[in-house]
Amino acid sequence: MKNRVNSLWTLFQERRLSRRTFMKSCVALTAILGLPPTMLDTVVKAAETTELPTVIWLHGQECTGCSESFIRSSSPFTSDVILNMISLEYDDTLSAASGAPLEEHLEKIIKEKAGKYILAVEGGVPLDEDGIYCTVGGRTFKQSLLEAAKGAAAIIEYGSCASWGGIQAAKPNPTNTVSVSSVVSGKPIIKVPGCPPIPEVMTGVVMHYALFGQIPPLDSQGRPKQFYGNRIHDTCYRRAFFDSGLFVEKFDDDASKSGWCLYKVGCRGPQTYNSCGNLRWWNGLSYPIQSGHGCIGCSEKGFWDNDVFYKRLPDIPLANTITTADTIGTVAAVGATAAVIVHGAATLTRNKILDMKEEKRLKEQGLWDETKHNNGGGH
């Protein structure tokens, strides 16, 4: 008898959920994974045939903010991901067990599932003093990471700490903290930066692997293209104000109250790649720019050391050029002035033509008074 695959469709059957419900879930997954509708059949097939993955989640030098973000995912719900779509075998923050039994279970899973599990990592890796600045279960985080990474099929770096080193890596970096990929090599690694990342991005990345058994397409820095393919600037609803040269000069001015562009008060949207502008946070409720604060570029490498948060970026790249907000404003003003002049000239021409037609009509009817019109009078 053929072995039964522990797939998402198998899970739906065990829960006595209808095929219709399964298909609706596949449609939702296709959307949240950033895939085109034409990929729906592929998603359905993967959900029917792909074994649900085992996940080990390690915590290094961090604040647990990424876990806090992860448990607030609503599409799909984190509870569905953890309890139904993956097998989360180890997480020293979310696991019900603790202490020695949990560490023994970790060792058991690493051996039994070698080459088949996903290793999710949250937090940077301190290297100074042999890594003693972060210890878990009596071992340094570096030791735990290297042991777990050996048998991992793929590694997900959750958050800017795991992806780039984090706030603890900010100058002068007293514990010599580095990213996970600076310590581990020879494995497929997916960077999911952000401080913290968007909840649906976190669940979307692990679900992509759960469905297809492979990592999603990555950009040059190792980030999933479907979530980090656009700048915040490209999807910002305030972009029209930037293009028109309309900027907030300080947070309590009328421009701020009117929702104008936040570039001059430090917004880093023009150089930050993330999905905040289209996915937003907390089930699409809002994101920092929508609440009136500029983007601080938390998903970019070294954002904590990249200038003052409220100091505007010096240059903004536009199509085939480099310009500044002042230049944009000047160009917009000149463009507006030119438009007014052109509009005025067009209006005068149109009125002259109408006057000539009216004069012709009146002359044909014998109602034209040459003396009256030469003196500037009306009809």
Buried (B, 14 or more C-beta within 10 A) or exposed (E): EEEEEEBBBBBBBEEEEEEEEBBEBBBEBBBBBBBEEEEBEBBBBBBBBBBBBBBBBBBBBBBBBBBEBBBBBBBBBBEBBBEBBBBBBBBBEBBEEEEEEBBEBBEEBBEEBEEBBBBBBBBBBBBEEEBEBBBBBEEBBBBBBEBBBEBBBBBBBBBBBBBBBBBBBBEEBEBBBBBBBBBBEEBBBBBBBBBBBBBBBBBBBBBBBBBBBEBBEBEEEBBBEBBBBBBBBEBBEBBEBBEBBBBBEEBEEEBBEEBBBBBBBBBBBBBBBBBBBBBBBEEEEEBBBBEBBBBBBBBBBEBBEBEEBBEBBEEBEEEEEEEBBEBBBEEBEEEEEEEEEEEEEEEEEEEEEEEEEEBEEBEEEEEBEEEEBEEEEEE
